[in-house]
Amino acid sequence: MTIATRKLGRTGADVTILGYGAMELRGQPRGPAIADEDAGRVLNAVLDAGITLIDTSVDYGRSEELIGRYVGHRRDEYFLASKCGCPLQAPPGAPPPYPHDYSPANVRADVEQSLRRLGTDRLDLVQVHMSPSRAQLDADDTVTTLQALRDAGKVRFIGMSGTLPNLPDHIDMGVFDVFQIPYSAIQREHEDLITAAAAAGAGTLIRGGVARGAPAADKAWQQGPIGLPPGEGQRRWEDSELDGALNGMSRMEFMLRFTVSHPGLSTTIVGTANVDHLLANVAAAEKGPLPVDVYAQAKERLAL
């Protein structure tokens, strides 16, 4: 079996419905410890499994550097997405989210640093991080700066990592080729906006598609989805009483397949530093969307 592909909106790129989110490679102190060689094994396993999109960020610690070191020689095998507006270095001792700067100088500095760290001459996608308001984007000339970087050949497409309340404005602007949007079975607040973005011709890159393992029986995965109060994801799952409808699927498989069942999705990025977890995600993605009846039942039970 292979992982299905979909068009990333008007970019025209074919991307696998499962992408790889490299935040888990950021290292300590803000992430799990990982040896460089282990990161290299995970990254090469990603590409060996047929995944064709890698998402990273300036503020994901050493993630960009590790990608450049270990799979830079395989650059033509994957669509590479990073972000801008981030501080060039995470403030010492400060917990995320960090203050962001969407000025032309910082946006250019982010892109140039990413190019150096990743060892590449172009970024396929640069996404504005942390969903700033349209007013802030206009005041900082952020979009104009990204368009100039695109015209210079350093960036192929521009995107927005968007959330409510600003995401509808971002879609209406008509300037973003791709939107990164949080979404899962237990975090459906942006469901209709994924549809709206796709209808506007944009690609949709979903994050949080397995909700960071919130409903998983394995306690080690129960961090919960970003953006929801602690325990809220687990509560929503338990209230749905879906365990009896899984038909032999693990909860993690169900979550991933629910996400890729959304017809407006281009790809969902799932991060892990563990090759076994990666391969389990690949096996689930290869099965594709949920059966139509199971999907309909799940949406009814998981209604907000």
N, C-alpha and C positions, 0 to 999 in steps of 0.2 A: 504494500500500500504506500501511497504518497500523500503528502499534505496538499489539499486543494488550494488553488490560487484565486484571487479576485483582483480586479482593477483598483488601484489606489486613486479613484476619482479621475479628475482631468489630468493628473500627472501621466496617465497612460501606463504606469509601471504595473507589472504583474507581481503581486506579493502573496506569500503564503498566508493563509488565514490565521496561522500561529506565527507571531514574531517573537523576538527575544528582547526583554528589557534588562539592560545591563546595570541597573542600580545595585543589584546584589553583589556586584564586583567592586563596590566603592571602598571596602575595607574599613578597618578601625580608624577612628573611634566611633563613627556613626553607622557602622554596619558590621556584619560578622567578619572575623578574621579569615583571610583566604590567602594561601601561598600563591605566588605568581604562577608557578607551574600548574597549579590546580585551576586557576583562572584560564590559563591557556588551553587546558584539556576541555573545559566547559565550552569555551568559544569555538574550538574546532569541532566539538561534538554538535554544536548548534548548526554549523554549516554542513557537516557530514549528514545530519538528519534531514537536510533539504530546506531548512528555514532560510528565508531570503530577505528578512528585514531585521536590523539591529537598531535599537533605540537607546541612546545614552544622553548625557548632559554634562555641561561644564561643571556643575556642582555635584556630580556623582563620584567624588574622590578620585581614585586612580583608574576609574573605568575606561576613560578615553585612551589613556596611555596603554593599558593592557590590551585593548582592542587593536590599537596600532601595532603593538609589538607582536602579538600572537596570530592575528588574522589579517594584518595589513597586506601580506603577500597574496591574500585571497580576495582582494578588494572588489573585483568584478563579480563576485558571487553574491553580494548582498547590497540591498538598499540601506544607506546609512543615514540615520536621523539623529540630530543633536538639538540643542536648545540655546537660547540667548536671553539676555536680560539678567543673567546670573552674576553674582560676584566672582571675580577671577579666582579668588581663594576663599574658602569658607571661613567666616570669622572665627578665630580661636575660641573654643569653649562654648560657642553659641549653638543652641539647638535649632534645627530647621523648623519652619521655613525661614530662610535668610532674607534680609532686605534685598530687593532687586532694583536694577538701574537700567532703564530702557532707552537711555540717551544714545545718540549716534556713536560716541566714543566708546562706550562700554559694549554696545552691540557688535561693533567692528572688532574690538579686542577679544570678545568671546569667540567670534568666528575664527579669527586668526589663531588663537590659542588652540581651539579644537582641531584646526587643520594640522598644526604642528604635532599635537599629542597623538592624533589619529594617523599621522604619516600619510596624508592623502592630499590631493590637489583640489578636491571638491567635496562638499557635503551635499548629499542628495536632498536633504530636507533640514531646514533650521526652523524650530518652533519657538515662538515667544512663550516664555515660561510664566506660570502662575497667574494667567488670565487677567491682565490689567484691563482697566476700563478703556473704552474707545477714546474718551477725553484724554487719558494719559498717553495713549498711543499717538494721538494727534499732536499733543503738546511736545512730545519727545521726538517727533519725526521718525518713529520706530519703523513703520512700514516703508517709508521712503528710503531709509537706510538699508533695509533688507533688499529692496528692489534694486538698489545700486550694487549691492554685493552679488545679487543674481546676475545683473547685467555684466559684471566683471568676471563671471564664470566661477566664482568661489562657492556659490549656492545655486542649486538647480531649482528648488521649490521652497516656498515659504509657508509656514503653518502656525497654528495657535494651539497651545495646550490650554483649553478653555473649560470653564465651568460656569454654572449659574452664580451670580445673576448676569454676568457680562456676555455669556456665550451667544445669546440671540443677536446682540449687537455685532459681535464678531462675524457671524454668518451673514448678516445683512450688509456688511462692508463689501463683500464680494471680492476680497483681495487675497484670501488665504486658500491655498491649494489643498491643505490637509488640516483636519482638526483632531487633536488628541483629547479624548473625552472619557471620563470615568463611567464605568457601567458594569453591572453584573446582575445576576438573578436577585440578589438581595440589596442592590443599589440601583434602582431603576429610575431615579429622578431625571436623568438626562435621556431617557429612551426616545422620546419624540424629537429631541434635538439632534440625535444621531440621524433619524430619518430626514429631518430638515436639511442638515448639512449635506447628506448624500444627494437629496433632491436638487440642491443648489450646484451639484457637480463636483463637490469636494470629496477627497478621500477621508476615511474615518479610521483612526488608529485608536483602538480602545485600550485603556489601562484599567487595572483592577478587575479583569475579567473572571478571575477565580477568587476575588474578594480577599486575597491574601490568606486563603484557607479558613475563613471565618467559620464555616459550618463543618469543617473537617473533624473527624474523630481523633485524628492525630493532634494532640495538644500543642506539639511543637509548631504547628502551622497556624494556631489560632491567634494571630495578631489583629485580625479584623480589618475591614476595608478602610482606607484613608478617606476622611471626610465624614464618617459616621461616629457617633459617640461610642465609647467602649461598650462592647456587649450588644450593640444594636443589631449588628449583622446576625449574630447568633440568635437573638430574639426573633428576628424576622423569619429566619429559617425554621425555628421550632414552631412558630405560629402557623406556618404553611402546612405542617404535617406531611411533608413530601417524602419522607424517608420510605414510606411504603410504596411509593410510585417509581422508585429508581430502577426496578427491574434488573437488579444485579450490578448496576453502575455504582462506582464509588461516588461519594459526594463531590470530590474534586473533578472527576470526569463529567458529572452532570453540570457542574458550574461552568466548565469550559465550553461544553457543547451547547448549553443554553446561550452563552454569549455569542458564539459563532452562528447561532440560529437567527440572529437579528439580520434581516435582509439588507439593512443599510450599512452593515459592518464591512470594512475592507480587511482589517487584520486586528488581532488582539495580542498585545505584548504581555508575556508572562516572564517574570524574572526568577532565576534560581542560580545558586552556586553549586548545585548538586547534580551530577550527571544522571543519576537514577531518577530524580524528580523531573529533569528535562525530558528524558525518554518516556516517562509516564505521560507527560503533557503531549508529547508528539503522538503517542499511541491514541490518546483521546481525540486529538485534533484530526487524525487520519480517519476517524469514524464520522467526522463531519457533524452537521446540525442534528439536533434531536429529532426523533420521529414527530410528525406533525401533531398527532394526538397528544403525545407527551408534552410537547412544547405548549400547546394550547392549555392543557390542564395546569401546567406549571405557572403560566402567566396569570391564570385565574386565581390560583392559590397564593401567588406572591404579589398580588395587586397591592399597591400602596394605599 
